[in-house]
């Protein structure tokens, strides 16, 4: 079930975000992601419209919308490939007529996932925090 984020979800969300970020972005280094946990907790999650996928009273995935930006989509690594990410993306698409996101160019599996869900690459830029190239992708803008 997908539902609106509650403050009690924060530790599960941060655990999912950290483990999935390290897995998907091994080229960046785990120290970087670990250094951003506080920012996720104190800045990014509170500033976003966040929705969680809950199964058996456990948060197994989430996404964040910041305006028309799909700022995050993460699924517990052990449950990836089971349709949770697709359900989250479809829910996000139902809430906005237009969505944009950024994804690291080296993250081929996520790029493929977003393309499967109708996103197209518009441009490329360098992520200021990591120095790695990323694509800007959009859905029906």
N, C-alpha and C positions, 0 to 999 in steps of 0.2 A: 504494500500500500504506500502511496506517495502522500505525504502530508507536509504542512508548514513546519518549519524548524521550531523547536522549543529550547529554551536555555539549558534544560537538562540533557540535551543531545550533544552538547559541545565537546565533551571528552571523546565520544565515539567518532564525531566528525573529524576532530583533530587527528585521531589515530588513523582513520581512513585516509585523510589527506596526506599525512606524512608517509605512510607505508606505500600508498599508490604513487606519490610524487617521486619517491626514491626509486621505485620499480620502473616507472615510465621515463624517468629522466636521469638515468645512471651517468650520463655524460656530464651532468652538472656537478655531481658529488653530494653525498648525503649531508655533509656539514652545512651546506647552503640551506637545504630544506629544514634541517633542525633549527637553524638560526631564525627561521621565519614563522615558527609555531606561534610565538607571542603575537606577531602581527596578524596572523589568521584569527586568533582568539579575540584580540582587542580592537582590530581595525576592520579587516575585510568581512568577516562573518556579520558583525553588527551593522555594517553599512549596506549589506546586500539583502535581497529577498532570497531566502534559503529554504529549500525543500529537501526532504529526506525520503529515502526508500526504506521502509521498515518491514521486517519479516521476523516473526516470532519475538516481538518486542525488542528487537535489535536493529539499530541503524546499520544498513549494509551499503548505502551509497547516498550521495547528495549532489545537489547542484546549487549554484548561486547566480542570481541575476542582479546586475547593477545597471539599471536603465535597460537598454537594449543589448547589453553585453552579457554574454554567457561567460561569466568570469571563472567558473569552475564546474567540472563534472568529474566526480571521482567515485569509484566502486572499490570495496574491499578487495585487494588483490586475489584472495583465495576464491572469490565468487565472480570474478570477471569472466565474461563469455557466457553468462547465463541469462542475458536479456535485461539485467537491471539497468545498465547504461542506456540501452535503447529506450526503456520505459522512461527514464529520467529525461532524455533528450526530447522525446515526444511530448512529455508534459511541459517542458520548457517552451517548445515550439507552440503549444496551445495557449501559452500565456503572453506571447509577444508576436506581433505581425512580422517583425524583423529582428533577427539576431545576428550579432557579430561575436567573434571570438578570436583569440590568438593561440597558436599551437607551435611548439618548436619544430623546426624543419626536420630535425633528426628523429622526431617521434612519429615514425611512419605508421605505426598501428593506429594511433589516434587520428592522424590525417585520414587514413582509410575509413575509419569509423565515422568521422564527420562527413566525408564524401558520401558514404552509404546513406546518411540521413539528410542529404540534399544540400549540404554546405559546399560552397565553391571558394577557391582561393582568389583573393583580390590583389593582394600585394605582399611584399616581404619587408621586414624591418629587423633591426637588431634589438633584442631585449636589453634594456638599460641595466637591469640588475645583474644579469649573468653574462652578457656579451654574446649570447648565442642567437643565431638567426631564427626568426619565427615568421610563420604565415599569418596574415589576417584573412579570416574566412567569414563568409556571411550566408545567411539563409533568408531569401525573399526580401531583400532590402531595396 
